[in-house]
Amino acid sequence: METFIQQVLNGLVLGSMYSLIALGYTMVYGILNLINFAHGDVLTVGALTALSTILLLQAMFPGLPGWVLICAGLLAAIPVCVVLSLVIERVAYRPLRNAPRLAPLITAIGVSIVIQTVAMLVWGRNYMTFPQLIPTMPIEFAGATLTVTKVLVIALSAVVMIGLMLLVNRTKLGRAMRATAENPRVAGLMGVNPNFVIAATFAIGAALAALAGVMLAATYGVAHFYMGFLPGLKAFTAAVLGGIGNIPGAMLGGLLLGLIESLGAGYIGQLTGGVLGSHYQDVFAFAILVLVLIFRPSGLLGERVADRA
């Protein structure tokens, strides 16, 4: 039972990060019907920007508390990611908004490669150690062990996801987003500025990606120029699992995918004597993607995006 609880808690931590990244995918897809494959690389830029800020502050002010450094890194990462995402939307996606659907997809892959290359040139290709700024003493829970960092990841993700749901369902911007998702032309006739709504959606997704990037780097203690690619693909899998275009579906899909990976790596690894373990946990994620696309392409909660007129 202790092992099961430990794997569930690990899965919730991993799934919380997947959910935050998946929200960026599903919000953009819900409005533009576009898979923004550069989203995972925005996460990379956020994590590396936060790391550079933290290292700079540590050199200039050696006595700063860890939580101050984490907050400063996050405050630096979010604006950088938002500006980067807005530039991507304005330069790479907006001119292709009415193009055949394959063109924006190829462009998104190209933008992803460009961001990875620029990140490698700026920060180098070697793995960088993310400092342990939060107390590492273990917390015992029902026989399982958690760290303060993992508890913060779960709690902060829950707060952010609840806040996003309130934003989408209870605010004027949220109503504009839902109207633009239904039909941008009709929304424009009703006084909604689709370009502003789309830019705001990219900005919100980028802020969530920056937060997820800092969480990822702080949890695993490492950052590098390629770190967002695989989590980005898995978050896309989570969005498809829950129903891409559906915000609750992205949250549910992320949590389920994290649990599936954690439980699969733990238990199947034991059953196979280590042949299929943590090194093969990616297999579980993409096997789920294949099964969902075959048996339920609309995802668990279905797609709530209307056909364009």
Secondary structure, DSSP 8 states (H G I E B T S, - for coil): -HHHHHHHHHHHHHHHHHHHHHHHHHHHHHHH----TTHHHHHHHHHHHHHHHHHHHHHH-TT--HHHHHHHHHHHHHHHHHHHHHHHIIIIIGGGTTS-THHHHHHHHHHHHHHHHHHHHHH-SS-EE----S----EEETTEEE-HHHHHHHHHHHHHHHHHHHHHHHSHHHHHHHHHHH-HHHHHHTT--HHHHHHHHHHHHHHHHHHHHHHHHHHHTEE-TTTTHHHHHHHHHHHHHH-TT-HHHHHHHHHHHHHHHHHIIIIIHHHTTTSSSGGGHHHHHHHHHHHHHHH-TT-SS--------
